[in-house]
């Protein structure tokens, strides 16, 4: 177990129950056979992930292929299972008694045919109430993987605008999209801060679909800065560190 700072379900409820954020937070339920079946029927694609997990560990993607067939994608392996009950049982055997959630999967755009999402860092200084987006990086899944965690899938990292320009959504305005993501991210930080007073940094994993619609995948109170350190341009990394120290 652990404190609520690391509980993904608790943070989901905080964001989802806020009127101005609800439409941005991807529909999620605690994993039961009923919830698994309901979300899969409604959305066709779902992500099954641990309540207490981090760095993409234990994340499973399930896709309903029609004709009673389901594609289960875990790490860089994919299998086809016939029957929804058998699919659920397979997942349960894999995860054991761990607490899991099932989440609507956003259809992410791609860079070189590999899906991506992004990490957004929002911070405030020690004696300030003003929240600022200090970093934003595009995370591209490694070959054969669904998770975009750089360490786990050995994917690639891009600065926001350059990544959008080389992606399958290059037709969208990168500036308008970035402004929208920043507004939603700051609103999310303000909402979270009401439940975690004194906390000065949040990391959001944010996805967009092919039309540019934003979907908050999850919030993190202890986001890693390693993504930004690995970029050739270290400007965002130094800004994040500056805010952490002041």
Buried (B, 14 or more C-beta within 10 A) or exposed (E): EEEEBBBBBBBBBBBBEBEEBEEBBBBBBEBEEEBBBBBBEEBBBBBBBBBBBBEBEBBBBBBBEEEEBBBBBBBBEEEEBEEBEEBBEBBBEBBEEEBBBBBBBBBBBBBEEBBBBBBBBBBBBEEEEEBBBBBBBBBBBBEEBBBBBBEBBEBBBBBBEEBBBEBBBEEBEBEEBBEBBBEBBBBBBBBBBEBBEEBBBBBBBBBBEBEBEBBBBBBBBEBBBEBBEBBEEEEBBEBBBEBBEE
